Amino acid sequence: GAREEPVMTESVLLENAPASMSGVVTGNQDDEDQSGNPAARIGYSGRTEKMHRFLAKEFNDSGSQDLSYQSLCKSQTQGRRELIAGCFFELLVLKTNGVISIDQEVPEADIKISKARQWAK
């Protein structure tokens, strides 16, 4: 039969959420393989899963409807380009999967992140 999407609730997302953006990008390659994880979404790497959980924690902690990528980068990355680029890539994966919406008014402006239809059940 067709594989059903796992039921990912907000509380499940908050479990084991990385405390920082470096917790999303750092780790070994073994963490990336999600084939043995029944809760993983199709197309998700370990980093994508961690970014989803990290954003859940940030939404929860801030109580806001949207997050500023610029603010996250300033507070989390210490200017480390590999973290900024790695996390940006994961934002694109989450956007492609309908998990988040991203909005940027003009080139080089801040990117606003909000929850989309596939965020959580």
VENPELIN-V669789 format. One record per pair of residues at least 24 apart in sequence whose ideal C-beta (glycine too) atoms are under 7 Angstrom apart, sorted by the first residue. I is the first residue (numbers start at 0). J is the second residue. If there is no record, write none. Layout:
I | J
I | J
//
This chain:
4 | 40
5 | 37
5 | 38
5 | 40
6 | 120
7 | 119
7 | 120
8 | 119
8 | 120
9 | 55
9 | 119
12 | 51
12 | 52
12 | 55
12 | 119
13 | 55
13 | 56
13 | 59
15 | 52
16 | 52
16 | 53
16 | 55
16 | 56
17 | 49
17 | 52
17 | 53
19 | 75
20 | 53
20 | 71
20 | 75
20 | 76
20 | 82
20 | 86
21 | 82
22 | 49
22 | 53
23 | 49
23 | 50
23 | 53
23 | 86
23 | 89
24 | 81
24 | 82
24 | 85
24 | 86
40 | 96
42 | 96
46 | 89
47 | 89
47 | 92
47 | 93
50 | 86
50 | 89
50 | 93
51 | 93
51 | 98
54 | 99
54 | 112
58 | 114
64 | 113
65 | 111
65 | 112
65 | 113
66 | 112
67 | 109
67 | 111
68 | 109
68 | 110
68 | 112
69 | 109
//
